[in-house]
Amino acid sequence: MRLFTLITFFCLVFTTISAEIIKPTPYIEPENVISIQLSALQENNNPYENAGIVQTWEFAHPSNRKFTGPIEKFGMMMYSPAYIIMLNHNKHNIIEIEINENSAFFFIELIDKNGNQYGFRWILEKVFTEGNYKDCWMTISVSPPMLLSKST
């Protein structure tokens, strides 16, 4: 039943995405892409249920979408044990590792809603194909979480 509800919800949301969703442009810098995604996930159900997941999907690199999409599948992945800790998390810190002309590497520290601290490797690449995303920074990969500390 939960799977059916999620699929139905994501179908409705995907067809009625409103102006609140930030679209990728070549002018959004790599760290800002991650900040948009993490801030949306932090407030996942604002302004509507799973809006953070929809916003995060918006910045998924076309190559990444081939493996994680469509959005219904991506939403189910975000509710999996590996990534649910990102939803409605308490705090995050974006640490730049390296940015070059075509790719950007970051380490993310995230404190989930239970106070546990996790780390993620977050990688962006510029899109080079023609189309709506040409020259936009988009997420190509996010590692599974690494537990950094557990709350008592």
Secondary structure, DSSP 8 states (H G I E B T S, - for coil): -HHHHHHHHHHHHHHT--TTS----TTS-HHHHHHHHHHHHHTTTSSSTTHHHHHHHHTB-HHHHHHH-SHHHHHHHHTSTTTGGGTT-SEEEEEEEEE-SSEEEEEEEEE-TTS-EEEEEEEEEE--SSSTTTT-EEEEEE---EEEE---
